[in-house]
Amino acid sequence: MSEVQQLPRLNELAPDFEANTTQGKLKLSDFHGKWVVLFSHPADFTPVCSTEFGSFASKTEEFAKRNVQLIGLSVDGVQAHLAWIRDIEEIFLHKVTFPVIADLDMKVSSLYGMIHPGASSTAAVRSVFIMDDKGIMRAMIYYPMNAGRNISEIIRVIDALQTADQYGVSTPADWTPGGEVVVAPPAQQGAIKTQEEEEAQGYDYKRWYLRFKNL
């Protein structure tokens, strides 16, 4: 029987690790107090991955505004990473300022469930892990080898998570900053109010369990 791979779980502490990177050794716990986006790619010098790295690099300031630390990963070595980063910077005209893990022994890839034998037994699939400033796993997104990530969507997810944390709300489908948010439904029958009462409180009332408001 094949070994069952344990994956990190949402709303639990993200597994800590120490790894060699293009900026020296680092531990995930070094970034406590910052949000972290850990993203993997199958290999250096590959076309789709190169476009993704260029896009991540172009949006570095947007991530910094949100107190987010980017960390890349692949199973290639530091020297290959450095040579590839130089190419990316020349092609896309943006500096790669975040560290890239050289996961030659696949310890981090295995710890985070990045190795999917159906795709490759020796390369990490495209995965994204979003941890909050307390080190809690808040979101995980997996992509196939041949579909590039939408970096703006990753930023949107971070905006949604941070907004939900700050205001105690949820965000609806296709939400972007400035849009209406979802109010939690009443927990008891006695707390259910009429449409007129809800609208008097500033809610955009659809049903007793579906109410929106502007922040």
Residue pairs with C-beta under 8 A, 6 or more apart in sequence:
2 117
5 110
5 113
5 115
6 113
7 112
7 113
7 140
8 14
8 15
8 112
8 113
8 129
8 137
8 140
9 137
10 137
10 138
10 139
10 140
11 136
11 137
11 138
12 136
12 137
13 135
13 136
13 137
14 28
14 36
14 129
14 131
14 135
14 136
14 137
15 28
15 111
15 112
16 27
16 28
16 29
16 135
17 27
17 28
17 107
17 108
17 111
18 25
18 26
18 27
19 25
19 26
19 27
19 73
19 101
19 102
19 103
19 107
19 108
20 78
20 101
20 102
21 71
21 78
21 99
21 100
21 101
21 102
22 78
22 81
22 82
22 85
22 99
22 100
22 102
23 99
24 99
26 71
26 99
28 36
28 38
28 71
28 131
28 135
29 135
31 69
32 133
32 134
32 135
33 133
34 67
34 68
34 69
34 133
35 66
35 67
35 68
35 69
35 130
35 131
35 132
35 133
35 158
35 162
36 68
36 69
36 71
36 129
36 130
36 131
37 63
37 68
37 69
37 70
37 71
37 128
37 129
37 130
37 154
37 158
38 71
38 73
38 112
38 128
38 129
38 131
39 52
39 56
39 70
39 71
39 72
39 73
39 126
39 127
39 128
39 129
39 149
40 72
40 73
40 74
40 109
40 112
40 114
40 124
40 125
40 126
40 127
41 49
41 52
41 53
41 72
41 73
41 74
41 124
41 126
42 49
42 74
42 120
42 123
42 124
42 125
42 126
42 145
43 49
43 74
43 75
43 76
43 123
44 74
44 76
44 80
44 81
44 83
44 84
45 80
45 84
45 87
48 145
48 146
48 147
48 148
49 74
49 126
50 84
50 87
50 88
50 91
51 148
52 126
52 148
52 149
52 151
53 72
53 84
53 85
53 88
53 92
53 96
54 88
54 91
54 92
54 94
55 92
55 149
55 151
56 70
56 72
56 96
56 98
56 151
57 88
57 89
57 92
57 94
57 95
57 96
57 97
58 92
58 94
59 151
59 152
59 155
60 70
60 94
60 95
60 97
60 98
62 155
63 69
63 70
63 155
63 158
66 155
66 158
66 159
66 162
67 133
68 158
69 98
70 98
71 98
71 99
71 100
71 101
72 98
72 99
72 100
72 101
73 100
73 101
73 103
73 108
73 109
73 114
73 124
74 81
74 100
74 101
74 102
74 103
74 123
74 124
75 103
75 104
75 106
75 109
75 122
75 123
75 124
76 84
76 102
76 104
77 102
77 104
78 102
80 102
81 100
81 102
85 96
85 100
88 94
88 96
89 95
89 96
101 108
103 109
103 124
106 115
106 122
106 124
108 114
109 115
109 124
112 127
112 129
113 127
114 124
114 125
114 127
115 121
115 122
115 123
115 124
115 125
116 125
119 125
119 144
119 145
120 145
125 142
125 143
125 144
125 145
126 142
126 143
126 144
126 145
126 147
126 149
127 140
127 141
127 142
127 143
128 139
128 140
128 141
128 142
128 143
128 149
128 154
129 137
129 139
129 140
130 137
130 138
130 139
130 140
130 154
130 157
130 158
130 161
131 137
131 138
132 138
132 161
132 165
138 161
139 157
139 161
141 149
141 154
141 157
143 149
156 175
156 176
159 176
159 177
160 171
160 175
163 169
163 171
163 177
163 181
163 215
164 170
164 171
164 181
167 181
167 215
168 184
169 181
169 182
169 183
169 184
169 213
169 215
170 181
170 182
170 184
171 179
171 181
171 182
172 179
172 180
172 181
172 182
172 212
175 181
180 204
180 212
180 213
180 214
181 212
181 213
181 214
181 215
182 210
182 211
182 212
183 203
183 211
183 212
183 213
185 208
185 209
185 210
185 211
186 192
186 193
186 208
186 209
192 208
193 208
195 205
198 205
198 211
199 205
202 213
202 214
203 211
203 212
203 213
204 211
204 212
204 213
205 211
206 212
